Amino acid sequence: MSRFYIAGRIANENGYRAKFAQACTEVTLLGHEPVSPCDIHADCHHTKWEQWMVCDIHAMLDCDGVYALRDWRGSKGATVEIQLAMRLGKEIIYQ
């Protein structure tokens, strides 16, 4: 089973946890194992955006592909994740 990192907007987004939980269901229905930054952040206790991004990028690098949520272009972090995934030749599935 391939692992897919979920990239989407989190900052200043009310209800982002529910949105990412729904995305996990969608990724699972596509036959892949979801990797959500919401789960990663539960174990990180950083205070700076750059530190969060290091955790997220490490997680994304360990995945086979990325599941890009509809709002990914509105997120500075998700944009970085998608651009890096593209440059690395990872599969990207758009919601």
Secondary structure, DSSP 8 states (H G I E B T S, - for coil): --EEEEE---TT-TTHHHHHHHHHHHHHHTT-EEE-HHHHHHT----SHHHHHHHHHHHHHTSSEEEE-TTGGG-HHHHHHHHHHHHTT-EEEE-
